[in-house]
Amino acid sequence: MTKNNPGLYDCYQSAAPDEPLFVLLGRDLYAAHLVRVWADLREEDGEDPKKVAEARLCADKMDEWARKLGKTPIEHRARRL
């Protein structure tokens, strides 16, 4: 979940060589919101609940990081289908 302390489901380590990826940083005001949207979608698709929980915990930590920098993260609104 951090550079020095990756989570159990660390995508960077599990990416195939040359596999495209996109990194969101805790300082980005949209990062936590986007991670939560991803978690909501994956949960709807039946993803492993532990993986979804780790993503949501990461989003919480991203919010904390942004606030520590004096920023106000974008509020997450649960998806409505």
C-alpha positions as CSV (number, residue, x, y, z in Angstrom):
1,M,0.0,0.0,0.0
2,T,3.1,2.2,0.1
3,K,6.3,2.1,-1.8
4,N,8.1,0.7,1.3
5,N,5.3,-1.5,2.5
6,P,3.3,-3.0,-0.5
7,G,0.0,-4.7,0.2
8,L,-0.7,-8.3,-0.2
9,Y,-2.3,-7.6,-3.6
10,D,0.4,-5.3,-4.9
11,C,-0.2,-4.8,-8.6
12,Y,3.2,-3.5,-9.3
13,Q,4.9,-6.7,-8.3
14,S,2.4,-8.9,-10.0
15,A,2.4,-7.0,-13.3
16,A,3.7,-8.8,-16.3
17,P,6.8,-7.3,-18.0
18,D,5.7,-4.4,-20.1
19,E,2.1,-4.7,-18.9
20,P,0.5,-1.2,-19.0
21,L,-0.3,0.2,-15.5
22,F,-1.4,3.5,-14.0
23,V,-0.2,4.6,-10.5
24,L,-2.3,6.9,-8.3
25,L,-0.5,8.8,-5.5
26,G,-2.0,9.8,-2.2
27,R,-1.4,13.5,-2.9
28,D,-3.8,13.4,-5.8
29,L,-7.2,14.6,-4.7
30,Y,-9.0,12.1,-6.9
31,A,-6.9,9.1,-6.0
32,A,-8.9,7.7,-3.1
33,H,-12.2,8.3,-4.8
34,L,-11.0,6.4,-7.9
35,V,-9.7,3.5,-5.8
36,R,-13.1,3.3,-4.1
37,V,-14.9,3.3,-7.5
38,W,-12.6,0.5,-8.6
39,A,-13.4,-1.4,-5.3
40,D,-17.1,-0.9,-5.8
41,L,-17.0,-2.2,-9.3
42,R,-14.8,-5.2,-8.4
43,E,-17.1,-6.0,-5.5
44,E,-20.1,-6.1,-7.9
45,D,-18.1,-8.4,-10.1
46,G,-17.5,-10.8,-7.2
47,E,-13.8,-10.0,-6.5
48,D,-12.2,-11.5,-3.5
49,P,-13.5,-9.5,-0.5
50,K,-10.0,-9.3,1.0
51,K,-8.7,-7.6,-2.1
52,V,-11.6,-5.2,-2.1
53,A,-11.1,-4.4,1.6
54,E,-7.3,-3.8,1.0
55,A,-8.2,-1.4,-1.8
56,R,-10.6,0.5,0.5
57,L,-8.0,0.6,3.3
58,C,-5.5,2.0,0.8
59,A,-8.1,4.7,-0.2
60,D,-8.5,5.7,3.4
61,K,-4.7,6.0,3.8
62,M,-4.6,8.1,0.6
63,D,-7.2,10.5,2.1
64,E,-5.1,10.7,5.3
65,W,-2.0,11.5,3.2
66,A,-3.8,14.2,1.3
67,R,-5.1,15.8,4.4
68,K,-1.7,15.6,6.0
69,L,-0.5,17.8,3.0
70,G,-3.3,20.3,3.7
71,K,-5.5,19.1,0.8
72,T,-9.2,18.1,0.9
73,P,-9.8,14.9,-1.0
74,I,-12.8,14.5,-3.3
75,E,-15.7,12.9,-1.5
76,H,-16.7,9.4,-2.7
77,R,-20.3,8.7,-3.5
78,A,-21.2,5.0,-3.8
79,R,-22.2,4.0,-7.3
80,R,-25.9,4.0,-8.0
81,L,-26.9,1.6,-10.8
